[in-house]
Amino acid sequence: MTTLSADAGATRAKGNADQSGHGDATAVGLYRWYVLTVMMLIYAFNFIDRQILTILAPYLKADLGFTDAQLGLLFGTTFALFYGVLGIPLAKLADGWSRVKTLAIGLSFWSLMTTLSGMGTNFAHLGLARVGVGVGEASASPAAVSLLGDYFPKRMRATILALFSSGIYVGAGVSLMIGGVIVANWDGAFGLKGWQAAFVIVGLPGLLLAALVALTIREPVRGGMDGEVPPPPIARPFKAVAVEVASMFPPWSISSLRRAGASRTTVLTNVFLLLGALIGAIVITLLTDQLLSPSRRAPLFTLFGVTVTTNLVQWLALALAFYASASWVQGIRLRDPVAHRLIVATPAFMSMCAACGLLGVYMFATNGFVFVYATRYLGFGPDMGLTLGGISIVAGVGGMAVGGVIADFIKRRHPGGRMYMLMVMTTLFTASTLVQFTTENSQIFLLTYFTSLLVLTGWTPIMVATSQDLSTSRLRGTAMAVTALMTNVIGLGVGPYVVGFVSDATGDLRTGILSVLLTVPATLGLLFYTARHLPEAERTILIRAGTAGGDV
């Protein structure tokens, strides 16, 4: 186990930095703000490529005959499963290898997959491309957050992460703007339809940004800002990633547990989890298929004589995500007891992650269908992408920046203050959303869209900063990945699909959107629990890590 005083850690970190030739990377100056700017750009590209589907959805539906549930599956589950689950093993690269190289490779891959989305001609093609986007983007947040944690001091963490996270709404806004302009003005050049051209045009610039990252961003000393001894790098990082991936998916997950010395009970528990997840997925599929009219549950394809419906893909994907997460928890308890103790076995951390997931349910659901709703109920056309995109940028960036500063201010006065602030923000968001999706007036719709984004956009930096406060420098990437897993598998994997499914079942998209607000009471309860237990969890980090054994 490795511990040291703040002064000693700072001296050691500074010495290591000077020896590596990169001591200026963590020094106060303009360069770290350049790094923050590039990280914001990466996050913006992340969300441009992810959210472009929002404004293209009505045209995909018209051109390829998709149902609302299929749109929800494309927007949410196909992306979220791999983004959330693979974020954990890819965080190994962020924690033990070059974070800069991890970012450059991931950015290149997801940009290429976004470009290939423009070549899709059916649900399967687009679904596979979205999976690729999710795999590539899974590398971004753990590496970027870990980098920023070593460029800026802890007292600025929520503010810096708020600025970084503003890339979410810049990217989402730009995707609406660019997508709307392209769809409205594309003349069929190169044999591409407007929605296909939009994927290609937003995907290609990411390759140039990846080159900029690789050439201009320097790797800072790990833990230097927190006064920690830099942990040793992982000797074989790609093997470590492969081990993490294998530990999550059958049948390798079972053999991985055996190699790690798991007891017979642990292995049997893993097998029962797999069987339970599969049986649960099949039962839910049969039930939900019965709620849809025959035309709405038309098969996507037939595989080995089995009719594959949208519901089957959705619930099997979530079952796999559940099993993969449970397997990882079992494995990490054996391979890295400190990570297990500080993350999975910390109630405050897990309740925060569960709250993230529920917040994501209605945030992703409402934002994913906002343009589809506006075209269907208010008669908006692609030209309104400029208006919606502008609102997203102004409200999103403003909410992130102000929210981060206020959160840091409240945190200094009350250890659980950030969570209480989120409870207020969630309540205001709910009220605004109820008005937004029940009004028939387009001006009120736009005003409440602005209000909804403004009051709740600050939740991301608050949650990310809290996850970093509850972990050591060695585990920052992993902590971020677990937070992203819960946010995306629960929020993005469930929210948009439920909206689309309820819309198909009832014939009313408004009912689908409002249905996800039923998760709000549970969200408030989890935030309150986290606020009560957060101070003790932060105070006892090193004590709890010490009882687990291993390197901090």
SVG drawing of the C-alpha trace seen along z (x, -y; Angstrom):
<svg xmlns="http://www.w3.org/2000/svg" viewBox="-52 -32 68 57">
<polyline fill="none" stroke="black" stroke-width="0.4" points="0.0,0.0 1.3,-3.5 0.6,-6.6 2.4,-9.8 1.9,-13.3 0.8,-16.1 4.1,-17.9 6.2,-14.8 3.9,-13.8 4.1,-17.2 7.9,-17.2 8.2,-13.7 5.8,-14.4 7.7,-17.6 10.9,-15.7 9.5,-13.1 8.0,-15.7 11.3,-17.6 13.2,-14.3 10.7,-13.5 11.1,-16.8 7.4,-17.6 7.4,-19.4 5.9,-22.5 2.8,-20.4 1.4,-20.7 2.7,-24.2 0.4,-27.2 0.3,-28.8 -1.4,-29.0 -0.6,-25.4 -2.9,-23.7 -5.7,-26.0 -4.8,-24.9 -5.1,-21.3 -8.6,-22.1 -9.6,-23.6 -8.6,-20.6 -10.3,-18.3 -13.5,-20.4 -13.2,-20.0 -12.8,-16.3 -15.9,-16.1 -17.8,-18.3 -16.8,-16.0 -17.9,-13.1 -21.4,-14.5 -21.6,-15.8 -21.1,-12.3 -23.3,-10.8 -26.2,-13.3 -26.3,-13.9 -28.9,-11.2 -31.3,-13.4 -32.0,-15.7 -31.7,-13.0 -34.2,-10.7 -37.3,-12.0 -35.6,-11.5 -34.3,-8.1 -37.8,-7.1 -39.3,-8.4 -36.6,-7.0 -36.0,-3.6 -39.4,-3.0 -38.1,-2.8 -40.5,-2.7 -40.0,-5.1 -38.7,-2.1 -36.1,-1.4 -35.0,-5.1 -34.7,-4.7 -32.6,-1.6 -30.3,-3.3 -30.0,-6.5 -29.6,-4.7 -29.0,-1.0 -26.7,-0.1 -24.4,-2.9 -24.9,-2.7 -24.1,1.0 -20.6,0.8 -19.9,-2.7 -20.8,-2.0 -19.5,1.6 -16.3,1.2 -15.5,-2.0 -14.4,0.0 -11.7,2.1 -10.6,-0.9 -10.2,-2.9 -7.2,-0.5 -5.4,-2.3 -6.2,-5.7 -5.1,-4.5 -1.9,-2.6 -0.9,-3.6 -0.6,-6.9 -3.8,-8.8 -2.9,-11.0 -2.5,-7.9 -5.7,-6.4 -7.6,-9.6 -6.0,-9.8 -6.8,-6.2 -10.3,-6.3 -11.2,-9.6 -9.9,-8.2 -12.0,-5.1 -15.3,-6.7 -14.9,-9.4 -14.4,-6.6 -17.4,-4.8 -19.5,-7.9 -18.4,-8.4 -19.4,-4.8 -22.9,-5.5 -23.5,-7.6 -23.1,-4.4 -25.8,-2.6 -28.9,-1.4 -30.8,0.5 -31.2,1.0 -28.4,3.6 -25.8,1.4 -26.6,-1.7 -26.8,0.4 -23.3,1.9 -21.9,-1.6 -23.4,-3.0 -21.8,-0.1 -18.5,-1.2 -19.1,-4.8 -19.8,-3.6 -16.6,-1.5 -14.5,-4.4 -16.1,-7.0 -15.8,-4.8 -12.1,-5.7 -12.6,-9.5 -14.0,-10.4 -11.8,-8.3 -8.6,-9.5 -9.7,-13.2 -10.9,-13.4 -7.8,-11.7 -5.6,-14.2 -7.5,-17.2 -7.2,-15.9 -3.4,-16.1 -3.4,-19.6 -5.6,-21.4 -5.8,-21.4 -8.6,-19.7 -10.1,-23.0 -10.9,-23.8 -12.1,-20.4 -15.8,-20.9 -15.3,-24.2 -12.8,-22.7 -14.9,-19.6 -17.9,-21.9 -16.0,-23.7 -14.9,-20.4 -18.4,-19.0 -19.8,-22.0 -18.5,-20.2 -21.6,-18.0 -23.9,-20.8 -21.7,-22.5 -21.5,-19.2 -25.2,-18.5 -26.0,-22.1 -23.6,-22.0 -25.0,-18.6 -28.5,-20.1 -27.2,-23.1 -25.1,-21.2 -27.5,-18.3 -30.4,-20.7 -28.4,-22.8 -27.2,-19.7 -30.6,-18.0 -32.3,-21.2 -29.7,-22.0 -28.2,-18.8 -28.9,-18.3 -28.1,-14.5 -24.5,-14.9 -22.4,-11.7 -25.6,-9.7 -26.1,-10.5 -29.3,-11.6 -29.1,-14.5 -29.0,-12.3 -26.2,-10.2 -24.1,-13.3 -24.5,-14.6 -22.9,-11.6 -20.0,-11.8 -19.4,-15.5 -19.4,-15.4 -17.3,-12.3 -14.2,-13.2 -13.0,-16.3 -12.5,-14.1 -9.5,-12.4 -7.8,-15.8 -8.4,-16.5 -7.0,-13.1 -3.7,-14.1 -3.7,-17.4 -4.1,-15.5 -1.2,-13.1 1.2,-15.9 0.5,-18.6 -0.8,-17.2 1.8,-16.2 1.3,-13.5 1.4,-15.1 2.6,-13.4 -0.1,-11.3 -1.2,-12.4 1.0,-15.5 -1.9,-17.9 -3.0,-15.7 0.4,-15.2 0.6,-11.5 3.5,-9.4 2.9,-8.6 1.8,-5.0 3.9,-2.7 2.6,-2.1 0.9,1.1 3.6,3.4 1.4,4.8 -1.6,2.5 -3.3,4.1 -3.1,7.5 -4.7,5.9 -7.5,4.5 -8.0,7.9 -8.2,9.5 -10.8,6.9 -12.9,7.6 -12.6,11.3 -13.7,11.1 -17.0,9.5 -18.3,11.7 -19.1,15.5 -17.6,18.0 -14.3,16.2 -15.8,14.6 -16.1,17.9 -12.6,19.1 -11.3,15.6 -12.8,16.0 -11.3,19.5 -7.8,18.2 -8.2,15.4 -8.8,17.9 -12.6,17.5 -14.4,19.9 -16.9,22.4 -19.7,20.4 -18.5,17.3 -18.3,19.2 -21.8,20.7 -23.2,17.3 -21.8,16.0 -23.4,18.8 -26.8,18.2 -26.5,14.5 -26.0,15.3 -29.0,17.7 -31.1,15.2 -30.3,12.4 -31.1,14.4 -34.4,15.7 -35.3,12.3 -34.6,10.8 -36.8,13.5 -39.7,13.0 -39.6,9.2 -39.4,9.6 -42.5,11.8 -44.4,9.4 -43.5,6.2 -44.1,7.8 -47.7,8.4 -48.2,4.7 -47.3,3.8 -49.5,4.2 -48.2,6.7 -47.0,3.9 -44.9,2.4 -43.2,5.7 -42.2,6.7 -39.0,8.8 -35.7,7.1 -34.3,10.4 -34.3,14.2 -31.3,15.9 -31.1,19.7 -34.8,19.8 -35.4,17.3 -37.4,14.2 -35.4,11.2 -37.6,8.2 -36.6,4.8 -37.7,5.8 -35.5,8.9 -32.4,6.9 -33.1,4.3 -33.6,6.6 -30.9,9.0 -28.5,6.1 -29.4,4.9 -29.2,8.4 -25.7,8.7 -24.8,5.3 -26.1,6.4 -24.2,9.7 -21.0,8.0 -21.2,5.4 -21.8,8.1 -18.9,10.2 -16.6,7.3 -17.6,6.6 -16.8,10.2 -13.5,10.1 -12.3,6.7 -12.9,7.9 -10.2,10.6 -7.8,8.7 -7.9,5.2 -9.3,5.2 -8.6,1.5 -10.6,0.6 -13.4,2.8 -13.4,1.3 -13.3,-2.4 -15.7,-2.1 -18.1,0.9 -18.1,1.4 -18.7,-2.3 -22.4,-2.9 -22.1,-6.7 -20.3,-6.1 -22.8,-3.5 -25.8,-5.5 -24.4,-8.5 -23.9,-6.3 -27.5,-5.0 -28.7,-8.6 -26.6,-9.3 -28.4,-6.5 -31.8,-7.8 -30.9,-11.4 -29.7,-10.1 -33.0,-8.3 -35.0,-11.5 -32.1,-13.7 -31.2,-11.4 -34.8,-10.5 -36.1,-14.1 -33.1,-15.3 -33.1,-12.3 -36.6,-12.9 -36.8,-16.6 -36.6,-17.2 -38.8,-14.3 -41.4,-15.7 -41.1,-19.2 -41.6,-18.0 -44.6,-15.9 -46.5,-18.2 -45.3,-21.7 -44.5,-21.4 -40.7,-22.2 -38.5,-21.7 -34.8,-21.1 -34.2,-24.8 -35.1,-24.9 -32.0,-23.0 -30.2,-26.3 -32.6,-27.6 -32.5,-24.4 -28.8,-24.1 -28.2,-27.7 -30.4,-27.1 -28.5,-24.0 -25.1,-25.7 -26.1,-28.8 -28.2,-27.1 -25.8,-24.1 -22.6,-26.0 -24.1,-28.6 -25.6,-25.9 -22.3,-24.0 -20.1,-26.9 -22.4,-28.6 -23.4,-25.2 -19.8,-24.1 -18.8,-27.3 -21.9,-27.3 -21.3,-23.6 -17.7,-24.2 -18.8,-27.2 -21.5,-25.0 -19.1,-22.1 -16.7,-24.3 -19.5,-25.1 -21.2,-21.7 -19.6,-18.4 -22.8,-17.1 -23.9,-20.4 -23.4,-19.3 -26.1,-16.6 -28.6,-18.9 -28.0,-21.3 -28.8,-18.5 -32.0,-17.8 -33.2,-21.4 -32.0,-21.3 -33.9,-18.0 -37.1,-19.4 -36.9,-22.5 -36.1,-20.4 -39.1,-18.2 -41.5,-21.2 -40.0,-22.7 -40.1,-19.5 -43.8,-18.9 -44.6,-22.3 -42.3,-21.8 -43.9,-18.6 -47.6,-19.5 -47.7,-23.0 -49.0,-23.6 -47.2,-26.9 -43.8,-26.8 -42.4,-29.8 -43.2,-28.3 -41.7,-25.0 -38.4,-26.8 -38.4,-28.8 -38.9,-25.7 -36.3,-23.8 -33.9,-26.5 -34.9,-26.4 -34.7,-22.6 -31.2,-22.6 -30.1,-25.5 -31.1,-24.1 -29.9,-20.5 -26.8,-20.6 -24.6,-21.1 -25.3,-17.6 -22.5,-16.1 -19.6,-18.0 -21.0,-17.6 -21.1,-13.8 -17.8,-13.6 -16.1,-15.8 -17.6,-13.7 -16.4,-10.5 -12.9,-11.9 -13.1,-13.1 -14.0,-9.5 -11.0,-7.9 -7.2,-8.1 -5.2,-9.2 -4.6,-5.5 -8.3,-4.9 -9.6,-8.1 -10.1,-6.5 -11.9,-3.5 -14.1,-5.7 -15.1,-7.7 -15.8,-4.6 -18.0,-3.1 -19.9,-6.4 -20.3,-6.4 -21.4,-2.7 -24.3,-3.4 -25.2,-6.7 -25.2,-5.1 -26.5,-1.6 -29.4,-2.8 -29.9,-6.3 -29.1,-6.0 -29.8,-2.2 -33.3,-2.5 -34.6,-6.1 -34.8,-6.6 -36.0,-3.1 -38.8,-3.3 -39.9,-6.6 -40.0,-4.9 -41.7,-1.8 -44.4,-3.6 -44.9,-5.9 -45.4,-2.8 -47.6,-1.1 -49.9,-4.1 -49.5,-5.9 -48.6,-9.1 -45.0,-10.3 -45.9,-12.8 -47.0,-10.0 -43.7,-8.2 -41.6,-11.2 -43.6,-12.0 -43.5,-8.4 -39.8,-8.6 -40.4,-11.3 -41.8,-8.6 -38.1,-7.9 -37.8,-11.4 -38.8,-10.4 -36.3,-7.6 -33.6,-10.0 -34.3,-12.4 -34.1,-9.7 -30.7,-8.5 -29.3,-12.0 -30.5,-12.6 -28.8,-9.3 -25.6,-10.2 -25.5,-13.7 -25.9,-12.1 -23.0,-9.6 -20.6,-11.5 -18.6,-13.4 -17.7,-10.1 -16.8,-8.4 -14.4,-11.2 -12.8,-11.4 -12.0,-7.7 -10.7,-7.0 -7.1,-6.1 -8.3,-4.2 -10.7,-2.1 -8.1,-1.5 -5.6,-0.4 -8.0,2.2 -8.3,3.7 -4.6,4.1 -2.7,3.4 -1.6,0.2 -3.6,-3.0"/>
</svg>
